[in-house]
Amino acid sequence: MSCFNAMPKLEMTGQGEKKEYGKNNTGKTEGLKPRNVVVIGGGPGGYISAIRSAQLGNKVTLIEKAELGGTCLNVGCIPTKTLLYSAELFSEIKNSRNMGIDVSEVSINWKNLQKRKKRIVKKLVSGVKSLLAYNKVSVIKGSAKMETENSILVTKEEGEIEKIYFDDAVISTGSVPFAPLIPGIGLEGVLDSTDALNLKSLPETIVIIGGGVIGVEFASLFSSLGKKVTILEMLPFILPPIDRQISSLIARGLGKQGVSLNTECRVVKVEKTEGRLKVYFIRKGKEASVEAEKVLVAIGRQANTEDLNLKKIGIKTGKGHICVDNHMKTNIDNIYAIGDCTGKIMLAHVASEQGVVAAENISGHNVEMDYKAVPSCVYTKPEVASVGFTEEQLKESGIDYKTGIFPMGANGKAVISKETDGIVKILSDKKTEEILGAHVMAPRATDIIGEAALAIRLESTLDEIITTIHPHPTISEAFKEAALASQKRALNSIN
């Protein structure tokens, strides 16, 4: 068993054979007694794993110390995208004169925007509760600690401790914002992502430490609302996991929105002066500083495993992450772990899929995670989405590839919506023309990346995309044009 603490290396291999023993057409496993399954954590990995396990005929108990839905639903994906949608709509209305619409005045009502965010979160959390109840999953509110390989102790809100026995357990405790050891990080006004989502009022100026997905999305949010944003990123570029050409385009777009982007910066301290925060950083050997009302620390997240008492029963960890194999099993045969706490790919949709894999293996199936075609999304304007190899990874791996790029300025739907800055980029094997990676910066990129993910999962070739009729006018037809461009025969742009 190995312990991965970063995104697994992509392999040019097809989907491995998955054997499933004794499964009937309902998905239940014949000949196996129902298992007592405990799921620790009710986020997008945990509640999905609990539901799937219940569908397979097991008796399931879900332990959650806060709100069902976890970080994603309560203080992550959903509230962030809710605020971003409103900010995008605000920006479009402000500039609607270019669309032939005259609007006299437009302003943001931050309090009402926050109320809307809370209503959406409440509705979706209620939906999770209903799904768990429908599937007869028992939910207990409290904090869990491992006691033995077959029991946990749950401390409930009122202080009562309950011992729960299980046949199998799934640990899905997620992650928490990472706080770097920088002097002044604990000052009032220095925020993490959760704090930033719950601001009572909008700051006029904000410094964001970190140019990853979280930092860039918040930069897009605040700048779209007319606020002055400064990003300080340690690397020479923003969005490290994203194809470099795309991240460069995003950097340029943020600059157009008024974001001050500073790369190769090492933050050394934060001070409070006259009611404002001053961030000191070193860039190319020279010390500089920037002032703002608020400072957002957005340099990543770390596994939330500290309070689980893992060492007591000998669960193997590495740098705080729980080590698992591709069946999502830990080194203890009946204990599984999924989601951010494993340190694999920290995305909600990955956690959900891992949860299904764990549940099915508990019920006697033999299913493995396949990380070959995991899409990633960034909700800037335009959106960014990618799947498979980046160009940098292909070069590093020595794989002979070719590139097809289609500019969104040649796409009718993008012209209509005035979002023409992006591209669709397809990377394919030079000899076989198998699609190896796809990178999109376009309106609704996060909605159309599914086609590329399916293409990579099915080992599709350029011709299979080209000979698929795409609807017009849509953003999706740019994917076909990028495939055509790979063969130097694009029809709606110059090759």
C-alpha positions as CSV (number, residue, x, y, z in Angstrom):
1,M,0.0,0.0,0.0
2,S,1.2,3.5,-0.8
3,C,0.2,6.8,0.6
4,F,-0.4,9.6,-1.9
5,N,-0.2,13.1,-0.7
6,A,-0.7,14.8,-4.0
7,M,-2.5,14.3,-7.3
8,P,-1.7,10.8,-8.6
9,K,0.5,10.7,-11.7
10,L,-1.7,10.2,-14.8
11,E,-1.1,7.0,-16.6
12,M,-1.7,6.3,-20.3
13,T,-3.6,3.1,-19.6
14,G,-7.2,2.1,-20.3
15,Q,-9.9,1.4,-17.7
16,G,-8.9,-1.7,-15.8
17,E,-11.3,-4.7,-15.6
18,K,-13.7,-4.5,-12.7
19,K,-14.9,-7.8,-11.3
20,E,-18.2,-7.8,-9.4
21,Y,-19.1,-10.9,-7.5
22,G,-22.7,-12.1,-7.1
23,K,-24.4,-8.8,-7.9
24,N,-28.0,-9.1,-9.0
25,N,-29.9,-6.5,-11.1
26,T,-30.9,-4.4,-8.1
27,G,-27.3,-3.7,-7.3
28,K,-27.5,-5.8,-4.1
29,T,-25.0,-8.5,-3.4
30,E,-26.5,-12.0,-3.1
31,G,-25.3,-14.4,-0.5
32,L,-23.7,-11.8,1.8
33,K,-25.3,-10.8,5.1
34,P,-26.0,-7.1,5.6
35,R,-23.1,-5.3,7.2
36,N,-23.2,-2.7,10.0
37,V,-21.5,0.3,8.3
38,V,-20.5,3.5,10.1
39,V,-19.6,6.6,8.0
40,I,-17.7,9.3,9.8
41,G,-18.5,12.7,8.1
42,G,-21.5,13.8,6.1
43,G,-19.9,15.7,3.3
44,P,-20.3,14.9,-0.5
45,G,-18.2,11.8,0.0
46,G,-19.7,10.6,3.3
47,Y,-23.4,11.0,2.6
48,I,-23.1,9.5,-0.9
49,S,-21.2,6.5,0.5
50,A,-23.9,6.1,3.2
51,I,-26.7,6.2,0.6
52,R,-24.9,3.7,-1.7
53,S,-24.1,1.4,1.2
54,A,-27.8,1.4,2.3
55,Q,-28.9,0.7,-1.3
56,L,-26.7,-2.4,-1.2
57,G,-28.7,-3.7,1.8
58,N,-26.5,-2.6,4.7
59,K,-27.4,-1.1,8.0
60,V,-25.8,2.4,7.9
61,T,-25.1,5.0,10.6
62,L,-23.7,8.4,9.6
63,I,-21.9,10.5,12.1
64,E,-21.6,14.3,11.5
65,K,-20.5,16.9,14.0
66,A,-21.7,20.0,12.1
67,E,-24.1,20.3,9.2
68,L,-24.8,17.6,6.6
69,G,-23.2,18.4,3.2
70,G,-19.8,19.1,4.7
71,T,-17.5,21.9,3.5
72,C,-18.7,21.8,-0.1
73,L,-22.4,22.4,0.6
74,N,-22.1,24.7,3.6
75,V,-18.9,26.7,3.3
76,G,-17.3,25.8,0.0
77,C,-18.6,25.0,-3.5
78,I,-22.3,25.9,-3.2
79,P,-22.1,29.2,-1.3
80,T,-19.0,30.4,-3.3
81,K,-20.7,29.7,-6.6
82,T,-23.9,31.4,-5.4
83,L,-22.0,34.6,-4.7
84,L,-20.0,34.3,-7.9
85,Y,-23.2,33.9,-9.9
86,S,-24.7,37.1,-8.4
87,A,-21.4,38.9,-9.0
88,E,-21.4,37.8,-12.7
89,L,-25.1,38.9,-13.1
90,F,-24.2,42.3,-11.5
91,S,-21.3,42.8,-13.8
92,E,-23.5,41.9,-16.9
93,I,-26.2,44.3,-15.8
94,K,-23.7,47.1,-15.3
95,N,-22.5,46.6,-18.8
96,S,-25.8,45.8,-20.4
97,R,-25.8,49.0,-22.5
98,N,-23.5,47.0,-24.8
99,M,-26.2,44.5,-25.1
100,G,-28.9,47.0,-26.1
101,I,-30.4,47.3,-22.6
102,D,-30.5,50.6,-20.7
103,V,-30.4,50.4,-16.9
104,S,-30.2,53.6,-14.9
105,E,-28.8,52.3,-11.6
106,V,-27.6,49.0,-10.3
107,S,-26.0,48.2,-7.0
108,I,-25.2,45.1,-4.8
109,N,-27.4,44.5,-1.8
110,W,-24.8,42.4,0.1
111,K,-27.2,41.5,3.0
112,N,-29.8,40.1,0.6
113,L,-27.2,38.3,-1.4
114,Q,-26.1,36.6,1.8
115,K,-29.7,35.7,2.6
116,R,-30.0,34.1,-0.8
117,K,-26.9,32.1,-0.2
118,K,-28.2,30.8,3.1
119,R,-31.6,29.9,1.5
120,I,-29.8,27.9,-1.2
121,V,-27.6,26.1,1.3
122,K,-30.5,25.4,3.6
123,K,-32.5,23.9,0.7
124,L,-29.7,21.6,-0.4
125,V,-28.9,20.5,3.1
126,S,-32.6,19.7,3.6
127,G,-32.4,17.6,0.4
128,V,-29.5,15.6,1.8
129,K,-31.4,14.9,5.0
130,S,-34.4,13.7,3.0
131,L,-32.3,11.4,0.9
132,L,-30.6,9.9,4.0
133,A,-34.0,9.4,5.6
134,Y,-35.5,7.8,2.5
135,N,-32.6,5.3,2.4
136,K,-33.0,4.6,6.1
137,V,-29.6,5.9,7.1
138,S,-29.4,6.7,10.8
139,V,-27.8,10.1,11.4
140,I,-26.1,11.0,14.7
141,K,-24.8,14.5,15.4
142,G,-21.5,14.3,17.2
143,S,-17.7,14.0,17.0
144,A,-16.2,10.5,16.4
145,K,-13.0,9.0,17.7
146,M,-11.7,5.5,16.8
147,E,-11.6,3.2,19.8
148,T,-11.0,-0.2,18.2
149,E,-11.0,-1.8,14.8
150,N,-14.7,-2.4,15.3
151,S,-15.9,0.5,17.5
152,I,-16.0,4.3,17.7
153,L,-16.9,6.7,20.5
154,V,-19.3,9.5,19.6
155,T,-19.4,12.6,21.7
156,K,-22.8,14.3,21.2
157,E,-23.6,18.0,21.5
158,E,-24.8,17.6,25.1
159,G,-21.7,15.8,26.2
160,E,-23.1,12.3,26.2
161,I,-20.7,9.6,24.8
162,E,-22.1,6.7,22.8
163,K,-20.1,3.7,21.7
164,I,-21.0,2.4,18.3
165,Y,-19.9,-1.0,16.9
166,F,-19.4,-1.7,13.3
167,D,-18.4,-4.3,10.8
168,D,-16.9,-1.7,8.4
169,A,-16.2,2.0,8.7
170,V,-15.7,4.8,6.1
171,I,-13.8,7.8,7.3
172,S,-14.8,10.9,5.4
173,T,-13.8,13.8,7.6
174,G,-12.7,16.2,4.8
175,S,-10.3,19.0,5.1
176,V,-9.8,22.4,6.8
177,P,-8.1,25.6,5.5
178,F,-4.4,25.5,5.9
179,A,-3.0,28.3,8.1
180,P,0.7,29.1,7.3
181,L,3.2,30.0,10.0
182,I,3.3,33.7,9.1
183,P,3.5,36.4,11.8
184,G,0.2,38.3,12.0
185,I,-2.0,35.6,10.5
186,G,-4.1,35.6,13.6
187,L,-4.9,39.3,13.5
188,E,-8.5,40.5,13.3
189,G,-9.4,41.0,9.6
190,V,-7.2,38.2,8.4
191,L,-9.7,35.7,6.9
192,D,-9.9,32.1,5.7
193,S,-12.3,31.1,2.9
194,T,-15.1,30.4,5.4
195,D,-14.8,33.9,6.9
196,A,-14.8,35.4,3.5
197,L,-18.1,33.8,2.6
198,N,-19.7,35.3,5.7
199,L,-18.5,38.9,5.7
200,K,-21.2,41.2,7.1
201,S,-20.1,43.9,4.6
202,L,-17.9,44.1,1.5
203,P,-14.4,45.5,2.0
204,E,-13.3,48.1,-0.5
205,T,-9.8,46.6,-0.6
206,I,-8.6,43.0,0.0
207,V,-5.3,41.2,-0.3
208,I,-5.5,37.5,-1.3
209,I,-2.5,35.3,-0.3
210,G,-2.5,32.5,-2.8
211,G,-3.3,32.3,-6.5
212,G,-4.8,28.8,-6.5
213,V,-8.4,28.0,-7.3
214,I,-9.8,29.4,-4.1
215,G,-7.8,32.6,-4.3
216,V,-8.6,33.2,-8.0
217,E,-12.3,32.6,-7.5
218,F,-12.5,35.1,-4.6
219,A,-10.5,37.6,-6.7
220,S,-13.0,37.2,-9.5
221,L,-15.9,37.7,-7.0
222,F,-14.6,40.8,-5.3
223,S,-13.3,42.5,-8.4
224,S,-16.6,41.8,-10.2
225,L,-18.3,43.7,-7.4
226,G,-16.0,46.7,-8.0
227,K,-13.5,46.1,-5.1
228,K,-9.8,46.5,-5.3
229,V,-8.1,43.1,-5.2
230,T,-4.4,42.2,-4.9
231,I,-3.2,38.6,-5.3
232,L,0.2,37.5,-3.9
233,E,1.3,34.2,-5.3
234,M,4.6,32.4,-4.4
235,L,4.9,30.6,-7.8
236,P,5.7,32.3,-11.1
237,F,2.1,31.6,-12.2
238,I,-1.4,31.3,-10.8
239,L,-3.5,28.1,-10.9
240,P,-0.6,25.6,-10.7
241,P,-2.6,22.5,-11.7
242,I,-4.1,24.1,-14.8
243,D,-2.5,24.0,-18.2
244,R,-0.1,26.9,-18.3
245,Q,-1.5,28.5,-21.4
246,I,-5.0,28.7,-19.8
247,S,-3.6,30.0,-16.5
248,S,-1.8,32.8,-18.5
249,L,-5.1,33.7,-20.1
250,I,-6.9,33.8,-16.8
251,A,-4.1,36.0,-15.3
252,R,-4.6,38.4,-18.3
253,G,-8.4,38.4,-17.7
254,L,-8.0,39.2,-14.0
255,G,-5.8,42.1,-14.9
256,K,-8.5,43.5,-17.2
257,Q,-10.9,43.3,-14.2
258,G,-8.5,45.4,-12.2
259,V,-6.9,42.7,-10.1
260,S,-3.3,43.5,-9.2
261,L,-1.5,40.1,-9.7
262,N,1.9,39.6,-8.1
263,T,3.7,36.3,-8.6
264,E,7.0,35.0,-7.2
265,C,6.0,36.6,-3.8
266,R,6.9,35.2,-0.4
267,V,4.7,36.7,2.3
268,V,6.8,37.3,5.5
269,K,4.4,39.0,7.9
270,V,1.1,40.9,8.4
271,E,0.8,43.9,10.6
272,K,-2.1,46.1,11.7
273,T,-1.5,49.9,11.2
274,E,-4.2,52.5,11.8
275,G,-7.0,50.1,11.4
276,R,-5.7,48.6,8.2
277,L,-3.7,45.5,7.5
278,K,-0.3,45.7,5.9
279,V,1.1,42.6,4.2
280,Y,4.9,42.5,3.7
281,F,6.3,40.2,1.0
282,I,9.6,39.6,-0.8
283,R,9.7,39.6,-4.5
284,K,12.8,38.8,-6.5
285,G,14.9,39.6,-3.5
286,K,13.3,43.0,-2.7
287,E,10.9,43.7,0.2
288,A,7.6,45.3,-0.6
289,S,4.2,45.8,1.1
290,V,0.5,46.3,0.3
291,E,-2.3,47.6,2.5
292,A,-5.9,46.6,2.6
293,E,-9.0,46.4,4.8
294,K,-9.0,42.6,4.8
295,V,-6.5,39.8,4.0
296,L,-7.7,36.4,2.7
297,V,-5.4,33.5,3.3
298,A,-6.1,31.0,0.5
299,I,-3.1,28.8,0.1
300,G,-4.8,25.4,0.3
301,R,-6.4,22.9,2.6
302,Q,-5.2,20.1,4.8
303,A,-6.7,16.8,5.9
304,N,-9.0,17.0,8.9
305,T,-7.8,13.9,10.8
306,E,-6.3,15.3,14.0
307,D,-9.1,14.4,16.4
308,L,-9.9,10.9,15.0
309,N,-7.4,9.0,17.3
310,L,-6.1,7.1,14.3
311,K,-2.8,6.1,15.9
312,K,-4.6,4.2,18.6
313,I,-5.7,1.5,16.2
314,G,-2.7,1.8,13.8
315,I,-4.2,3.4,10.8
316,K,-1.4,4.4,8.5
317,T,-1.0,8.1,7.7
318,G,1.4,10.3,5.7
319,K,1.7,14.1,6.3
320,G,-1.7,14.0,8.0
321,H,-3.4,12.2,5.2
322,I,-5.0,8.7,5.6
323,C,-3.2,6.2,3.3
324,V,-5.5,4.2,1.1
325,D,-5.3,1.9,-1.9
326,N,-7.5,2.3,-5.1
327,H,-10.2,0.3,-3.4
328,M,-10.3,3.2,-0.8
329,K,-9.2,0.7,1.9
330,T,-6.7,1.6,4.6
331,N,-4.1,-0.7,6.0
332,I,-6.9,-2.1,8.3
333,D,-9.0,-4.5,6.3
334,N,-12.5,-3.2,7.4
335,I,-11.8,0.5,7.5
336,Y,-12.0,2.7,4.4
337,A,-11.2,6.4,3.9
338,I,-12.5,8.7,1.2
339,G,-12.3,12.4,0.1
340,D,-10.0,15.2,1.2
341,C,-8.7,13.3,4.3
342,T,-6.9,10.9,1.9
343,G,-4.9,13.6,0.3
344,K,-5.7,12.3,-3.2
345,I,-7.6,14.9,-5.4
346,M,-9.4,17.3,-3.2
347,L,-12.6,17.8,-5.2
348,A,-16.2,17.1,-4.1
349,H,-17.0,14.9,-7.2
350,V,-13.9,12.8,-6.5
351,A,-15.0,12.3,-2.9
352,S,-18.4,11.2,-4.0
353,E,-17.0,8.6,-6.5
354,Q,-14.6,7.3,-3.8
355,G,-17.6,7.0,-1.5
356,V,-19.4,4.8,-4.0
357,V,-16.2,2.7,-4.5
358,A,-15.8,2.1,-0.8
359,A,-19.5,1.2,-0.3
360,E,-19.4,-1.3,-3.1
361,N,-16.2,-2.9,-1.9
362,I,-17.7,-3.3,1.6
363,S,-20.6,-5.2,0.0
364,G,-18.3,-7.7,-1.7
365,H,-17.7,-6.1,-5.1
366,N,-14.2,-5.5,-6.5
367,V,-14.2,-1.9,-7.7
368,E,-11.2,0.5,-8.1
369,M,-11.0,4.2,-8.4
370,D,-9.8,5.4,-11.8
371,Y,-8.3,8.9,-11.7
372,K,-7.5,9.1,-15.4
373,A,-10.4,11.4,-16.3
374,V,-11.1,13.7,-13.4
375,P,-12.4,17.1,-14.5
376,S,-11.3,20.3,-12.6
377,C,-13.3,23.5,-12.7
378,V,-12.6,27.1,-11.9
379,Y,-15.5,29.5,-11.7
380,T,-14.0,32.7,-13.0
381,K,-15.5,34.7,-15.9
382,P,-15.1,33.0,-18.4
383,E,-15.1,29.7,-16.6
384,V,-12.1,27.3,-16.8
385,A,-12.3,23.5,-16.9
386,S,-9.8,20.8,-17.7
387,V,-9.4,17.1,-17.7
388,G,-6.5,14.7,-18.4
389,F,-2.9,15.7,-19.2
390,T,-1.7,19.2,-19.3
391,E,0.9,20.2,-21.9
392,E,3.5,20.4,-19.2
393,Q,2.8,16.9,-18.0
394,L,3.1,15.5,-21.5
395,K,6.4,17.2,-22.1
396,E,7.7,15.9,-18.7
397,S,6.5,12.3,-19.5
398,G,8.1,12.4,-22.9
399,I,4.9,11.6,-24.7
400,D,4.7,12.6,-28.4
401,Y,1.6,14.7,-28.7
402,K,-0.1,17.3,-30.9
403,T,-2.3,20.3,-30.1
404,G,-5.5,21.6,-31.5
405,I,-6.7,25.1,-30.4
406,F,-9.9,26.9,-31.3
407,P,-10.4,30.5,-30.2
408,M,-13.7,31.4,-28.7
409,G,-13.7,34.6,-30.7
410,A,-14.7,32.4,-33.7
411,N,-17.6,30.8,-31.8
412,G,-21.1,32.2,-32.4
413,K,-22.5,31.6,-28.9
414,A,-19.4,33.2,-27.2
415,V,-19.7,36.2,-29.5
416,I,-23.4,36.5,-28.5
417,S,-22.6,36.5,-24.8
418,K,-19.5,38.7,-25.3
419,E,-17.1,36.2,-23.7
420,T,-14.6,35.7,-26.5
421,D,-11.3,35.8,-24.6
422,G,-11.0,32.0,-24.1
423,I,-10.0,28.9,-26.1
424,V,-10.6,25.2,-26.3
425,K,-7.4,23.2,-26.4
426,I,-7.2,19.5,-27.1
427,L,-4.0,17.4,-26.6
428,S,-3.8,14.1,-28.4
429,D,-1.3,11.3,-29.1
430,K,0.6,12.2,-32.2
431,K,0.4,8.7,-33.7
432,T,-2.9,7.2,-32.5
433,E,-4.8,10.5,-32.1
434,E,-6.2,9.3,-28.8
435,I,-7.3,12.3,-26.7
436,L,-5.0,12.8,-23.7
437,G,-6.2,16.1,-22.3
438,A,-8.7,19.0,-22.8
439,H,-8.5,22.5,-21.5
440,V,-11.4,25.0,-21.9
441,M,-11.7,28.7,-21.1
442,A,-15.1,29.6,-22.2
443,P,-18.7,30.5,-21.1
444,R,-20.1,27.4,-19.3
445,A,-16.8,25.6,-19.6
446,T,-17.6,23.7,-16.4
447,D,-20.8,22.3,-18.0
448,I,-19.2,21.1,-21.3
449,I,-16.1,19.5,-19.8
450,G,-18.1,16.3,-19.3
451,E,-17.8,15.5,-23.0
452,A,-14.0,15.7,-22.8
453,A,-14.0,13.6,-19.6
454,L,-16.1,10.9,-21.3
455,A,-13.8,11.0,-24.4
456,I,-10.7,10.4,-22.3
457,R,-12.4,7.7,-20.2
458,L,-13.4,5.9,-23.4
459,E,-10.0,6.4,-25.1
460,S,-11.7,8.3,-27.9
461,T,-9.8,9.6,-30.9
462,L,-10.0,12.9,-32.7
463,D,-12.1,11.3,-35.5
464,E,-14.7,10.1,-33.0
465,I,-15.2,13.7,-31.8
466,I,-15.1,15.1,-35.3
467,T,-17.7,12.7,-36.7
468,T,-20.1,13.5,-33.8
469,I,-22.5,16.1,-34.8
470,H,-22.5,19.0,-32.3
471,P,-25.4,21.4,-32.0
472,H,-25.2,25.0,-33.3
473,P,-25.0,27.7,-31.9
474,T,-23.4,26.3,-28.8
475,I,-20.1,26.5,-26.9
476,S,-19.8,22.7,-27.3
477,E,-19.2,22.9,-31.0
478,A,-15.8,24.6,-30.2
479,F,-14.7,21.2,-28.9
480,K,-15.2,19.6,-32.3
481,E,-13.4,22.6,-33.9
482,A,-10.4,22.1,-31.6
483,A,-10.3,18.4,-32.7
484,L,-10.4,19.5,-36.3
485,A,-7.7,22.0,-35.6
486,S,-5.5,19.1,-34.3
487,Q,-5.7,17.7,-37.8
488,K,-5.1,21.2,-39.4
489,R,-8.6,21.3,-40.9
490,A,-10.6,23.6,-38.6
491,L,-13.6,24.9,-40.5
492,N,-14.4,28.1,-38.6
493,S,-10.9,29.4,-37.9
494,I,-7.6,29.7,-39.7
495,N,-5.4,26.6,-39.3
